[in-house]
Amino acid sequence: MSILKFQINGISSIGVYLAVNNKFGVYPSTLIKMAVNKIKSVFEVPFYPLSINNSNLLGVYTASNKYGMIVPHIIREDELDALKLISKKTGGSYQLTTLRSIDNAYGNLILCNDKGAIISSLLSHYKKDIEDVLNVETVVFDFADNYLPGSIGISNNKGCVVHPLTADEEIDQISSILQVNETDVSTVNRGIPYLSSGAIVNDSDGIFGEACTGPEMMRMTNVLKI
């Protein structure tokens, strides 16, 4: 297991630019080689370059687990072709879906792992499509008075950390949906409640924003068991 505190483009919001699951990870095509090598050195899964509609905001636009990935319909054809090649390298059964929702920042709208998915009420009409590609039970659930579950939470198959204002009964429901042993509250990068903006994790490894404090790191790594 490896963890790293890191910056991308001089900022600690590494989860905005990167995405990872238990099959592979993606990083911006424009990222410098030194940063790419550092990221690859942390994770055991392979990482691939990608862009979404010529954007580097991969963590914002994509939601994924080991079964599939959801991307917005604004993805260019050449980018989708590159993603299809990546999916073939996972073994051929990996699913890809483009959704035509107006609200298309799926990394912010979907909180998922390999056991379950929590989606924003903004995506309620796409529940079946999301369930099919991620191959897990999918529940529409807004918590902490927020409709961006993917933004205010980060999960692997062991645990989940969520916004500090998440109620105890909501924490219990999140643990049940995602089938994790523990869910607890935390912040990233010195008090920011948008967890996914400041970290990327899978079951084995993680990269956290350079600005994360010691207590934040301890809480997140303990809950996520990495």
C-alpha contacts under 8 A as a table, 3 or more apart, distances in Angstrom:
res1	aa1	res2	aa2	distance
1	M	204	S	5.16
1	M	205	D	5.27
1	M	226	I	6.16
2	S	42	V	5.61
2	S	43	F	7.11
2	S	204	S	7.16
2	S	205	D	4.88
2	S	206	G	6.55
2	S	226	I	7.32
3	I	42	V	6.61
3	I	205	D	5.69
3	I	206	G	4.83
3	I	207	I	5.57
3	I	208	F	7.53
3	I	226	I	7.44
4	L	42	V	7.07
4	L	206	G	6.59
4	L	207	I	4.75
4	L	208	F	6.09
5	K	207	I	5.83
5	K	208	F	4.76
5	K	209	G	5.37
5	K	210	E	4.67
5	K	211	A	7.90
5	K	212	C	7.58
6	F	12	S	6.66
6	F	14	I	7.40
6	F	207	I	6.70
6	F	208	F	6.16
6	F	209	G	5.25
6	F	210	E	4.63
7	Q	10	G	5.58
7	Q	11	I	5.16
7	Q	12	S	4.65
7	Q	13	S	7.20
7	Q	14	I	6.24
7	Q	209	G	6.03
7	Q	210	E	5.61
8	I	11	I	5.49
8	I	12	S	6.51
8	I	13	S	7.34
8	I	14	I	5.86
8	I	17	Y	7.83
8	I	35	A	7.59
11	I	14	I	7.28
11	I	209	G	7.90
11	I	210	E	7.91
12	S	189	N	6.91
12	S	198	G	6.34
12	S	208	F	7.79
12	S	209	G	4.24
12	S	210	E	5.27
12	S	211	A	6.00
13	S	16	V	5.77
13	S	17	Y	7.64
13	S	189	N	8.00
13	S	197	S	5.14
13	S	198	G	4.61
13	S	199	A	7.44
13	S	209	G	5.99
14	I	17	Y	5.55
14	I	18	L	6.19
14	I	197	S	6.39
14	I	198	G	5.45
14	I	199	A	6.11
14	I	200	I	7.50
14	I	207	I	7.91
14	I	208	F	7.15
14	I	209	G	5.98
15	G	18	L	5.23
15	G	19	A	6.73
15	G	59	G	5.51
15	G	60	V	7.82
15	G	196	S	5.54
15	G	197	S	4.28
15	G	198	G	5.01
15	G	199	A	4.94
15	G	200	I	5.59
16	V	57	L	5.54
16	V	58	L	6.51
16	V	59	G	4.56
16	V	60	V	5.47
16	V	196	S	7.53
16	V	197	S	5.16
16	V	198	G	7.45
17	Y	27	Y	6.60
17	Y	28	P	6.63
17	Y	56	N	5.92
17	Y	57	L	4.69
17	Y	58	L	5.04
17	Y	59	G	5.12
17	Y	60	V	7.32
18	L	25	G	7.45
18	L	26	V	5.98
18	L	27	Y	5.07
18	L	28	P	7.26
18	L	57	L	7.53
18	L	58	L	5.68
18	L	59	G	5.05
18	L	200	I	7.01
19	A	25	G	5.51
19	A	26	V	5.49
19	A	27	Y	6.97
19	A	58	L	6.38
19	A	59	G	5.00
19	A	62	T	7.51
19	A	200	I	6.29
20	V	23	K	7.79
20	V	24	F	5.86
20	V	25	G	3.94
20	V	26	V	6.44
20	V	64	S	7.83
20	V	200	I	6.44
20	V	201	V	6.57
20	V	202	N	6.56
21	N	24	F	5.69
21	N	25	G	6.23
21	N	64	S	6.63
21	N	65	N	5.29
21	N	66	K	6.02
21	N	201	V	7.28
21	N	202	N	5.32
22	N	45	V	6.92
22	N	65	N	6.84
22	N	66	K	5.41
22	N	202	N	5.67
22	N	203	D	6.73
23	K	45	V	6.02
23	K	46	P	7.62
23	K	65	N	7.77
23	K	66	K	5.39
23	K	90	T	6.59
24	F	45	V	5.07
24	F	46	P	5.10
24	F	47	F	5.70
24	F	48	Y	7.75
24	F	90	T	7.76
25	G	45	V	6.98
25	G	46	P	6.28
25	G	47	F	4.43
25	G	48	Y	6.33
26	V	47	F	5.22
26	V	48	Y	4.81
26	V	49	P	5.66
26	V	50	L	6.19
26	V	58	L	7.40
27	Y	31	L	7.23
27	Y	36	V	7.63
27	Y	47	F	6.95
27	Y	48	Y	6.21
27	Y	49	P	5.03
27	Y	50	L	6.05
27	Y	56	N	7.84
27	Y	58	L	7.08
28	P	31	L	5.45
28	P	49	P	5.52
28	P	50	L	5.37
28	P	51	S	5.86
28	P	56	N	5.00
28	P	57	L	7.61
28	P	58	L	7.06
29	S	49	P	4.60
29	S	50	L	5.23
29	S	51	S	6.22
29	S	56	N	7.45
30	T	56	N	7.76
31	L	35	A	6.71
31	L	36	V	6.59
32	I	35	A	5.57
32	I	36	V	6.37
33	K	36	V	4.97
33	K	37	N	6.09
34	M	37	N	5.27
34	M	38	K	6.31
35	A	38	K	5.07
35	A	39	I	6.27
36	V	39	I	5.19
36	V	40	K	6.15
37	N	40	K	5.11
37	N	41	S	6.08
38	K	41	S	5.18
38	K	42	V	6.83
39	I	42	V	5.54
39	I	43	F	6.99
39	I	207	I	7.86
40	K	43	F	5.64
40	K	44	E	7.66
40	K	46	P	7.07
40	K	47	F	6.41
41	S	44	E	7.73
42	V	205	D	6.71
42	V	206	G	7.30
42	V	207	I	7.62
43	F	46	P	7.42
43	F	204	S	7.67
43	F	205	D	5.79
43	F	206	G	7.39
44	E	204	S	7.94
44	E	205	D	7.83
48	Y	86	I	7.49
50	L	56	N	7.81
50	L	58	L	7.74
50	L	79	E	6.89
50	L	82	A	7.45
50	L	83	L	7.51
51	S	54	N	5.28
51	S	55	S	5.40
51	S	56	N	5.51
51	S	57	L	7.67
51	S	58	L	6.80
51	S	79	E	6.47
52	I	55	S	5.03
52	I	56	N	6.80
52	I	57	L	7.39
52	I	58	L	6.76
52	I	61	Y	7.37
52	I	74	I	7.43
52	I	75	I	5.01
52	I	76	R	6.95
52	I	79	E	6.66
53	N	74	I	5.87
53	N	75	I	4.66
53	N	76	R	5.42
53	N	79	E	7.63
54	N	76	R	7.83
55	S	58	L	7.48
57	L	60	V	5.41
57	L	61	Y	6.37
58	L	61	Y	5.26
58	L	62	T	5.88
59	G	62	T	5.71
59	G	63	A	7.60
59	G	107	G	5.69
59	G	197	S	7.81
60	V	105	A	5.33
60	V	106	Y	6.41
60	V	107	G	4.53
60	V	108	N	5.94
61	Y	71	V	6.21
61	Y	72	P	6.67
61	Y	104	N	6.65
61	Y	105	A	4.53
61	Y	106	Y	5.13
61	Y	107	G	5.34
61	Y	108	N	7.72
62	T	69	M	6.82
62	T	70	I	5.70
62	T	71	V	5.08
62	T	72	P	7.58
62	T	105	A	7.14
62	T	106	Y	5.34
62	T	107	G	4.94
63	A	69	M	5.71
63	A	70	I	5.31
63	A	71	V	7.05
63	A	106	Y	5.53
63	A	107	G	4.78
63	A	110	I	6.37
63	A	111	L	7.74
63	A	112	C	7.67
64	S	67	Y	7.57
64	S	68	G	5.62
64	S	69	M	4.14
64	S	70	I	6.23
64	S	112	C	7.28
64	S	113	N	7.75
64	S	134	L	6.98
65	N	68	G	5.68
65	N	69	M	6.61
65	N	112	C	6.94
65	N	113	N	5.55
65	N	114	D	5.54
65	N	134	L	6.43
66	K	94	Y	7.66
66	K	113	N	7.98
66	K	114	D	6.14
66	K	134	L	7.86
67	Y	93	S	7.79
67	Y	94	Y	5.50
67	Y	95	Q	6.28
67	Y	114	D	7.35
67	Y	133	V	6.98
67	Y	134	L	5.43
67	Y	135	N	6.34
68	G	94	Y	5.33
68	G	95	Q	4.29
68	G	96	L	5.61
68	G	97	T	7.88
68	G	133	V	5.34
68	G	134	L	5.04
68	G	135	N	7.65
69	M	95	Q	6.40
69	M	96	L	5.09
69	M	97	T	6.48
69	M	133	V	6.91
69	M	134	L	6.92
70	I	96	L	6.07
70	I	97	T	4.99
70	I	98	T	5.86
70	I	99	L	7.18
70	I	106	Y	7.18
70	I	130	I	7.50
70	I	133	V	7.45
71	V	75	I	7.23
71	V	96	L	7.69
71	V	97	T	6.31
71	V	98	T	4.93
71	V	99	L	6.64
71	V	104	N	7.84
71	V	106	Y	7.05
72	P	75	I	6.02
72	P	98	T	5.19
72	P	99	L	5.41
72	P	100	R	6.49
72	P	101	S	7.59
72	P	104	N	5.50
72	P	105	A	7.53
72	P	106	Y	7.51
73	H	98	T	5.07
73	H	99	L	5.60
73	H	100	R	5.32
75	I	79	E	6.38
75	I	80	L	6.46
76	R	79	E	5.18
76	R	80	L	6.22
77	E	80	L	5.07
77	E	81	D	6.13
78	D	81	D	4.99
78	D	82	A	6.26
79	E	82	A	5.05
79	E	83	L	6.27
80	L	83	L	4.94
80	L	84	K	6.15
81	D	84	K	5.01
81	D	85	L	6.38
82	A	85	L	5.16
82	A	86	I	6.44
83	L	86	I	4.98
83	L	87	S	6.23
84	K	87	S	4.98
84	K	88	K	6.33
84	K	96	L	7.58
85	L	88	K	5.17
85	L	89	K	6.56
86	I	89	K	5.22
86	I	90	T	6.85
87	S	90	T	5.32
87	S	91	G	7.29
87	S	92	G	6.30
87	S	93	S	7.62
87	S	94	Y	5.39
87	S	95	Q	7.36
87	S	96	L	7.88
88	K	91	G	5.59
88	K	92	G	4.31
88	K	93	S	7.38
88	K	94	Y	7.10
89	K	92	G	6.63
90	T	93	S	7.53
90	T	94	Y	6.66
91	G	94	Y	7.09
95	Q	133	V	5.66
95	Q	134	L	7.68
96	L	133	V	6.67
97	T	133	V	6.59
99	L	104	N	7.66
99	L	126	Y	7.90
100	R	104	N	7.57
101	S	104	N	5.69
101	S	123	L	7.51
103	D	106	Y	7.76
103	D	122	L	7.13
103	D	123	L	7.77
105	A	108	N	5.57
105	A	109	L	6.34
106	Y	109	L	4.73
106	Y	110	I	5.73
106	Y	150	G	7.58
107	G	110	I	5.74
107	G	111	L	7.48
107	G	150	G	5.58
107	G	151	S	6.87
108	N	111	L	7.65
108	N	148	L	5.40
108	N	149	P	6.48
108	N	150	G	4.11
108	N	151	S	4.18
108	N	152	I	7.76
108	N	196	S	7.85
109	L	119	I	5.88
109	L	120	S	5.25
109	L	122	L	7.86
109	L	123	L	7.64
109	L	147	Y	7.40
109	L	148	L	4.81
109	L	149	P	5.68
109	L	150	G	4.88
109	L	151	S	6.78
110	I	117	A	6.87
110	I	118	I	5.80
110	I	119	I	4.55
110	I	120	S	6.47
110	I	148	L	7.34
110	I	149	P	5.92
110	I	150	G	4.42
110	I	151	S	7.91
111	L	117	A	5.73
111	L	118	I	5.10
111	L	119	I	6.39
111	L	149	P	5.61
111	L	150	G	4.14
111	L	151	S	7.77
111	L	153	G	6.59
111	L	154	I	6.79
111	L	155	S	7.22
112	C	115	K	7.66
112	C	116	G	5.79
112	C	117	A	4.13
112	C	118	I	6.12
112	C	150	G	7.72
112	C	155	S	6.69
112	C	156	N	7.83
112	C	178	L	6.99
113	N	116	G	5.79
113	N	117	A	6.52
113	N	155	S	6.27
113	N	156	N	5.41
113	N	157	N	5.86
113	N	178	L	6.69
114	D	134	L	7.76
114	D	136	V	6.95
114	D	156	N	7.67
114	D	157	N	6.37
115	K	136	V	5.70
115	K	137	E	7.33
115	K	157	N	6.95
115	K	177	I	7.94
115	K	178	L	5.60
115	K	179	Q	6.22
116	G	136	V	4.90
116	G	137	E	5.09
116	G	138	T	5.98
116	G	177	I	5.65
116	G	178	L	4.43
116	G	179	Q	6.92
117	A	131	E	7.86
117	A	134	L	7.98
117	A	136	V	6.60
117	A	137	E	6.31
117	A	138	T	4.64
117	A	139	V	6.28
117	A	177	I	6.90
117	A	178	L	6.34
118	I	138	T	5.87
118	I	139	V	5.05
118	I	140	V	5.83
118	I	141	F	5.97
118	I	149	P	6.86
118	I	150	G	7.92
118	I	174	I	7.86
118	I	177	I	7.28
118	I	178	L	7.79
119	I	123	L	6.57
119	I	124	S	7.48
119	I	127	K	7.72
119	I	138	T	7.07
119	I	139	V	6.16
119	I	140	V	4.88
119	I	141	F	6.10
119	I	142	D	7.61
119	I	148	L	7.99
119	I	149	P	6.57
119	I	150	G	7.62
120	S	123	L	5.51
120	S	124	S	6.92
120	S	140	V	5.79
120	S	141	F	6.09
120	S	142	D	5.85
120	S	147	Y	5.38
120	S	148	L	5.86
120	S	149	P	6.22
121	S	124	S	5.06
121	S	140	V	5.72
121	S	141	F	6.66
121	S	142	D	6.59
121	S	147	Y	6.59
122	L	125	H	7.86
122	L	147	Y	7.44
123	L	126	Y	5.33
123	L	127	K	6.58
123	L	140	V	7.90
124	S	127	K	5.29
124	S	140	V	6.31
125	H	128	K	7.83
126	Y	129	D	5.32
126	Y	130	I	6.19
127	K	130	I	5.23
127	K	131	E	6.08
127	K	138	T	6.74
127	K	139	V	7.69
127	K	140	V	7.57
128	K	131	E	5.02
128	K	132	D	6.11
129	D	132	D	5.18
129	D	133	V	6.46
130	I	133	V	5.44
130	I	134	L	6.06
130	I	138	T	7.38
131	E	134	L	5.38
131	E	135	N	5.48
131	E	136	V	5.70
131	E	137	E	6.19
131	E	138	T	5.50
132	D	135	N	5.13
132	D	136	V	7.50
137	E	177	I	7.65
138	T	177	I	7.88
139	V	177	I	7.30
141	F	149	P	7.78
142	D	145	D	6.84
142	D	146	N	5.88
142	D	147	Y	4.97
142	D	148	L	7.13
142	D	149	P	6.40
143	F	146	N	5.61
143	F	147	Y	6.99
143	F	149	P	6.99
143	F	166	T	6.40
143	F	167	A	8.00
143	F	170	E	6.52
144	A	163	H	6.80
144	A	165	L	5.35
144	A	166	T	4.40
144	A	167	A	6.74
144	A	170	E	7.90
146	N	149	P	7.11
148	L	151	S	5.33
148	L	152	I	6.51
149	P	152	I	5.34
149	P	153	G	6.01
150	G	153	G	5.50
150	G	154	I	6.94
150	G	196	S	6.85
151	S	154	I	7.78
151	S	194	Y	5.35
151	S	195	L	6.34
151	S	196	S	5.35
151	S	197	S	6.87
152	I	162	V	5.64
152	I	163	H	5.22
152	I	193	P	6.26
152	I	194	Y	4.44
152	I	195	L	5.20
152	I	196	S	6.48
153	G	160	C	6.94
153	G	161	V	5.58
153	G	162	V	4.22
153	G	163	H	6.41
153	G	194	Y	6.96
153	G	195	L	5.28
153	G	196	S	5.98
154	I	160	C	5.73
154	I	161	V	5.59
154	I	162	V	6.68
154	I	195	L	6.02
154	I	196	S	5.41
154	I	199	A	7.89
154	I	200	I	7.85
154	I	201	V	7.89
155	S	158	K	7.67
155	S	159	G	5.85
155	S	160	C	4.22
155	S	161	V	6.52
155	S	201	V	7.47
155	S	202	N	7.87
155	S	224	L	7.15
156	N	159	G	5.81
156	N	160	C	6.57
156	N	201	V	6.76
156	N	202	N	5.39
156	N	203	D	5.54
156	N	224	L	6.61
157	N	178	L	7.59
157	N	179	Q	7.49
157	N	180	V	5.97
157	N	202	N	7.84
157	N	203	D	6.21
158	K	180	V	5.11
158	K	181	N	5.95
158	K	182	E	7.19
158	K	203	D	6.93
158	K	223	V	7.66
158	K	224	L	5.66
158	K	225	K	6.52
159	G	175	S	7.85
159	G	180	V	4.99
159	G	181	N	5.83
159	G	182	E	4.91
159	G	183	T	5.65
159	G	223	V	5.38
159	G	224	L	4.49
159	G	225	K	7.13
160	C	175	S	7.50
160	C	180	V	7.08
160	C	182	E	6.48
160	C	183	T	4.62
160	C	184	D	6.59
160	C	223	V	6.62
160	C	224	L	6.24
161	V	183	T	5.60
161	V	184	D	5.05
161	V	185	V	5.31
161	V	186	S	6.01
161	V	195	L	7.47
161	V	220	M	6.59
161	V	223	V	7.00
161	V	224	L	7.64
162	V	166	T	6.85
162	V	183	T	7.37
162	V	184	D	6.27
162	V	185	V	4.76
162	V	186	S	6.03
162	V	187	T	7.79
162	V	193	P	7.76
162	V	195	L	6.76
163	H	166	T	5.63
163	H	185	V	5.61
163	H	186	S	6.19
163	H	187	T	6.81
163	H	193	P	5.21
163	H	194	Y	6.83
163	H	195	L	7.14
164	P	185	V	4.84
164	P	186	S	5.71
164	P	187	T	6.99
164	P	193	P	6.70
165	L	185	V	7.81
166	T	170	E	6.28
166	T	171	I	6.59
166	T	185	V	7.12
167	A	170	E	5.12
167	A	171	I	6.23
168	D	171	I	5.00
168	D	172	D	6.36
169	E	172	D	5.11
169	E	173	Q	6.36
170	E	173	Q	5.03
170	E	174	I	6.14
171	I	174	I	5.10
171	I	175	S	6.25
171	I	183	T	6.08
171	I	184	D	7.02
172	D	175	S	5.23
172	D	176	S	6.29
172	D	183	T	7.56
173	Q	176	S	5.01
173	Q	177	I	6.18
174	I	177	I	5.21
174	I	178	L	6.07
174	I	183	T	7.25
175	S	178	L	5.36
175	S	179	Q	5.43
175	S	180	V	5.21
175	S	181	N	6.90
175	S	182	E	6.46
175	S	183	T	5.84
176	S	179	Q	4.95
176	S	180	V	7.03
180	V	183	T	7.20
182	E	223	V	6.23
183	T	223	V	6.85
184	D	223	V	6.97
186	S	193	P	7.11
186	S	195	L	7.64
186	S	216	E	6.61
186	S	219	R	6.90
186	S	220	M	6.95
187	T	190	R	7.12
187	T	191	G	5.06
187	T	192	I	5.21
187	T	193	P	4.68
187	T	194	Y	7.05
187	T	195	L	6.07
187	T	216	E	6.36
188	V	191	G	5.65
188	V	192	I	5.11
188	V	193	P	6.49
188	V	194	Y	7.25
188	V	195	L	5.80
188	V	198	G	5.79
188	V	199	A	7.77
188	V	209	G	7.35
188	V	211	A	7.75
188	V	212	C	5.47
188	V	213	T	7.68
188	V	216	E	6.21
189	N	192	I	5.85
189	N	198	G	6.47
189	N	209	G	6.00
189	N	210	E	7.11
189	N	211	A	4.42
189	N	212	C	3.95
189	N	213	T	6.68
189	N	216	E	7.95
190	R	211	A	6.18
190	R	212	C	5.55
190	R	213	T	5.93
190	R	216	E	7.78
192	I	195	L	7.15
194	Y	197	S	5.78
194	Y	198	G	7.38
195	L	198	G	5.70
195	L	199	A	6.76
196	S	199	A	5.53
196	S	200	I	6.87
198	G	208	F	5.89
198	G	209	G	5.05
199	A	206	G	7.12
199	A	207	I	5.62
199	A	208	F	4.33
199	A	209	G	6.05
200	I	206	G	5.62
200	I	207	I	5.47
200	I	208	F	6.67
201	V	204	S	7.62
201	V	205	D	5.83
201	V	206	G	4.20
201	V	207	I	6.56
202	N	205	D	5.75
202	N	206	G	6.54
203	D	224	L	7.71
203	D	225	K	7.79
203	D	226	I	7.00
204	S	226	I	5.79
205	D	226	I	5.88
206	G	226	I	7.16
208	F	212	C	6.91
208	F	217	M	7.91
209	G	212	C	5.58
212	C	216	E	6.10
212	C	217	M	6.42
213	T	216	E	5.19
213	T	217	M	6.20
214	G	217	M	5.13
214	G	218	M	6.10
215	P	218	M	5.06
215	P	219	R	6.09
216	E	219	R	5.24
216	E	220	M	6.13
217	M	220	M	5.32
217	M	221	T	5.95
218	M	221	T	5.44
218	M	222	N	5.91
219	R	222	N	5.28
219	R	223	V	6.21
220	M	223	V	5.30
220	M	224	L	5.98
221	T	224	L	5.12
221	T	225	K	5.50
221	T	226	I	5.21
222	N	225	K	5.05
222	N	226	I	6.93
